[in-house]
Amino acid sequence: MLVLWAILCFQKFLPLNPEGLDNTSWHLGFNTAASFTTNTNWQAYSGESTLSYFSQMLGLNVQNFVSAAIGIVVLYALIRGFIKVKARGLGNFYTDMTRTVLYVLIPLSIVVSLAIISQGVPQTFRGYDEVQLLQPMEVVQDDGTVTVVEKAVVPLGPAGSQIAIKQLGTNGGGFFGNNSANPLENPTPFSNAFQMISLLLIPAALCFTFGRNVKDKRQGIAIFLAMFIMLVIALAIVGSVEQAGTPQLAQSGAVDMGTNGQAGGNMEGKETRFGIATSTTWAVFTTAASNGSVNSMHDSYTPIGGMVPMLLMMLGEVVFGGTGCGLYGMLAFAIMTVFIAGLMVGRTPEYLSKKIEPFEMKMAVLVCLATPIAILVGNGIAMILPGTADSLNNPGAHGLSEVMYAYSSAGGNNGSAFAGFNANTPFLNVSIGLVMLFVRFVPMFCTLAIAGSLVGKKKVAVSAGTLPTHNAMFIGLLIAVVLLVGALSFFPPLALGPIAEFFEMIA
């Protein structure tokens, strides 16, 4: 992280800077270094006007691979905790990370890179292009003078290789400011579909990897189904409310929202080449997968349409979540579920034939509560400081939602944003950076502690009193625990933000 921070703060003295971009400020450098080190990829800057090719490729892109691999490495340590019996050690970190990068992330990235480059995504070290506008534009300066602009600058760079791993590694940081809504990052429907599948590819596959490694495929399928059910519910809600639009768009029925030739619904902030269905699907996938890349502007969604992606992050990014970290977060919820079920029947809880005792429960609770604590504390401090209001693009309930989304994105290691919020201030950069570090490393340490405790235990025989953890009842219990711990923790701020805005809209 310190090396990346130094690269960003001294980039104008480093090579591969054809546009001569200046150094970042110390606080933006800290925020960005914390962001990419923690697999969050929150960006308080626009890539094409802030970072050099060197900073993008050898600074940020290295972290795209390493941070994604670390989540998988920690997951494998937890899996070994379940499958080993009275053993010492959880494997070798360096070996696991090297295998993950060389055998999983790089081969998949090569395939995705070639696919999207074939669609027009740039991959070059050439400087930015200057092109003639088809029609000159008049720009009014701050002093009232009018300037006629006849040329525009087209940013280029080694974008294709970075975009591939940003999606596969659930990183999400855009090479360009508009992220995957930019036609240079996402030029065609094919590139859009390819990138959208990449968002959930590894997190979903790890569920089945988990089942195979614990030698009970039903366990992996049960976890996958719990995640999938919550994903489908989120897709249905966001898609329906965005397609319905708002009373203001319909102008109290005076405007037909479903006429031929236009998509209808709330197209504000959405690319016309993608439409509502693909945009809302991406919004749900990216906030479920701890990715954070966007192909539409979440700040322009309807109140409920913006609340659901926010809630997916508030749950702790366990609806598939990031590479590895989403699954070990969900396994912490599974441990809580068997503990609660054990209390109901007066039996010591077990999961995968290992007894769940007080130490494991304490660590699992910390994993599950780290996200709510970080989001609520960070959001609360930001809201009581008068300077935060200067960063808002909207007043009232939507302004609260902008701040809450920012800290939810940091607390979920996601990186997406309600883009109307200007977070590039010393306080916001530092506080959001600290939230990202806290929520990344506290659950990681607690997960390793659980793994270290489990690996030394013996397995217990399955009996009539053992709670099955692969059937429909357990899936339902697991979903209920995730929603109770995650959703109810945030009901007060959600009521003051998007829910209040919804009722203001329909009043």
Buried (B, 14 or more C-beta within 10 A) or exposed (E): BEEBBBBBBEBEEBEBBBBEBEBBBBBBBBBBBBBBBBBBBBBBBBBBEBBBBBBBBBBBBBBBBBBBBBBBBBBBBBBBBBBBEEEEEBBEBEEBBEBBBEEBBBEBBEEBBEBBBEBBBBBEEEBEEEEEEEEEEEEEEEEEEEEEEEEEEEBBBBBBBBBBBBBBBBBBBBBBBBBBBBBBBBBBEEBBEBBBBBBBBBBBBBBBBBBEBBEBEEBBBBBBBBBBBBBEBBBEBBBEBBBBBBEEBBEEEEEEBEEEEEBBBBBBBBBEBBBBBBBBBBBBBBBBBBBBBBBBBBBBBBBBBBBBBBBBBBBBBBBBBBBBBBBBBBBBBBBBBBBBBBEEEEBEBBBBBBBBBEEBBEBBBBBBBBBBBBBBBBBEEBBEEEEBEEBBEBEEBBBBBBBBBBBBBBBBBBBBBBBBBEBBBBBBBBBBBBBBBBBBEBBBBBBBBBBBBBBEBEBEEEEEEBBEBBEEEBBEBBBEBBEEBBEEBBEEBBEBBBBBBBEEBEE
